[in-house]
Amino acid sequence: MTRTTFSIDEALAEKARELGINISAAARDGVSAAVRSALAASDRAAYERQPEKADASWAEVESWGEE
């Protein structure tokens, strides 16, 4: 795990402490959510630049066969 420092509004930090919120854990959760969101947006943008095209040969390579 890496350590980092960030700034937070004093009133927000005080309210978090009053409510028993672990600021470090909340920051980790927030950064994790932001990374997931950015990755999803990046994946979506890549797909929009190069959408998948139908592959006519797919039926020939199905490993599960006909049902």
C-alpha positions as CSV (number, residue, x, y, z in Angstrom):
1,M,0.0,0.0,0.0
2,T,1.3,3.5,-0.8
3,R,0.8,6.5,1.4
4,T,-0.3,9.9,0.1
5,T,-1.4,13.2,1.5
6,F,-4.4,15.3,0.5
7,S,-6.2,18.3,1.7
8,I,-9.7,18.3,2.9
9,D,-12.0,21.2,4.0
10,E,-11.8,21.6,7.8
11,A,-15.5,21.7,8.3
12,L,-15.9,18.5,6.2
13,A,-13.2,16.8,8.1
14,E,-14.8,17.8,11.4
15,K,-18.2,16.5,10.3
16,A,-16.7,13.2,9.2
17,R,-15.0,12.8,12.7
18,E,-18.3,13.7,14.4
19,L,-20.0,11.0,12.4
20,G,-17.3,8.4,13.0
21,I,-16.3,8.3,9.4
22,N,-12.8,6.9,8.8
23,I,-11.4,9.6,6.4
24,S,-8.6,7.3,5.1
25,A,-11.1,4.5,4.2
26,A,-13.5,7.0,2.7
27,A,-10.7,8.5,0.6
28,R,-9.7,5.0,-0.6
29,D,-13.3,4.2,-1.5
30,G,-13.6,7.5,-3.3
31,V,-10.4,7.1,-5.3
32,S,-11.4,3.5,-6.1
33,A,-14.8,4.6,-7.4
34,A,-13.2,7.4,-9.5
35,V,-10.7,4.9,-11.0
36,R,-13.5,2.5,-11.9
37,S,-15.5,5.3,-13.4
38,A,-12.6,6.6,-15.5
39,L,-11.8,3.1,-16.7
40,A,-15.4,2.5,-17.8
41,A,-15.4,5.9,-19.6
42,S,-12.1,5.1,-21.3
43,D,-13.4,1.6,-22.4
44,R,-16.6,3.2,-23.7
45,A,-14.7,5.8,-25.6
46,A,-12.4,3.2,-27.1
47,Y,-15.4,1.1,-28.2
48,E,-17.1,4.2,-29.7
49,R,-13.9,4.8,-31.7
50,Q,-13.7,1.2,-32.9
51,P,-16.9,-0.6,-32.3
52,E,-17.0,-4.4,-32.7
53,K,-18.2,-5.7,-36.0
54,A,-20.2,-8.8,-36.5
55,D,-17.9,-11.8,-37.3
56,A,-19.5,-14.2,-39.8
57,S,-17.1,-17.0,-38.8
58,W,-18.1,-16.9,-35.1
59,A,-20.7,-19.7,-35.6
60,E,-17.9,-22.0,-36.9
61,V,-15.7,-21.6,-33.8
62,E,-18.4,-22.0,-31.1
63,S,-17.1,-24.4,-28.6
64,W,-20.5,-25.2,-27.1
65,G,-22.1,-26.3,-30.3
66,E,-25.8,-26.2,-31.1
67,E,-28.3,-26.3,-28.4
